[in-house]
Amino acid sequence: MLYATAYKWFVLTSAVDIVLTWFILLLGGSEVNILADAVIAHAGLRGILIYKFCLVILVVIVCEVIGRRRPRVGRNLARLAIVITALPVILSVTQLLSAGS
């Protein structure tokens, strides 16, 4: 694997995203991602876990394929995936903290 450390962070942020999303849903919140919301409505927690797992695998494969031809682009793509996945986590934590005050 070309970017194992980045992938670990990506998997971690993806897992935290699922946990926080599910927690917010249990508290009566909603999913703002239209596709993820449809998956949750149709298949529940199991469905969103499969959906997120498939997205993680897809991103890793894309980074690996691109990274073998253009290492800097692959690395930057892996980093971008972390940032994109961390944004909903940050927003979820902010939402939960503000709801608790």
NORKA-V758972 format. One record per backbone hydrogen bond with DSSP energy under -1.0 kcal/mol. NH is the residue of the N-H (numbers start at 0). CO is the residue of the C=O. If there is no record, write none. Layout:
NH_CO, NH_CO
This chain:
6_2, 7_3, 8_4, 9_5, 10_6, 11_7, 12_8, 13_9, 14_10, 15_11, 16_12, 17_13, 18_14, 19_15, 20_16, 21_17, 22_18, 23_19, 24_20, 25_21, 26_22, 27_24, 28_23, 36_32, 37_33, 38_34, 39_35, 40_36, 41_37, 42_38, 43_39, 46_42, 47_43, 48_44, 49_45, 50_46, 51_47, 52_48, 53_49, 54_50, 55_51, 56_52, 57_53, 58_54, 59_55, 60_56, 61_57, 62_58, 63_59, 64_60, 65_61, 66_62, 67_63, 69_65, 73_69, 74_70, 75_71, 76_72, 77_73, 78_74, 79_75, 80_76, 81_77, 82_78, 83_79, 84_80, 85_81, 86_82, 89_85, 90_86, 91_87, 92_88, 93_89, 94_90, 95_91, 96_92, 97_93, 98_94, 99_95
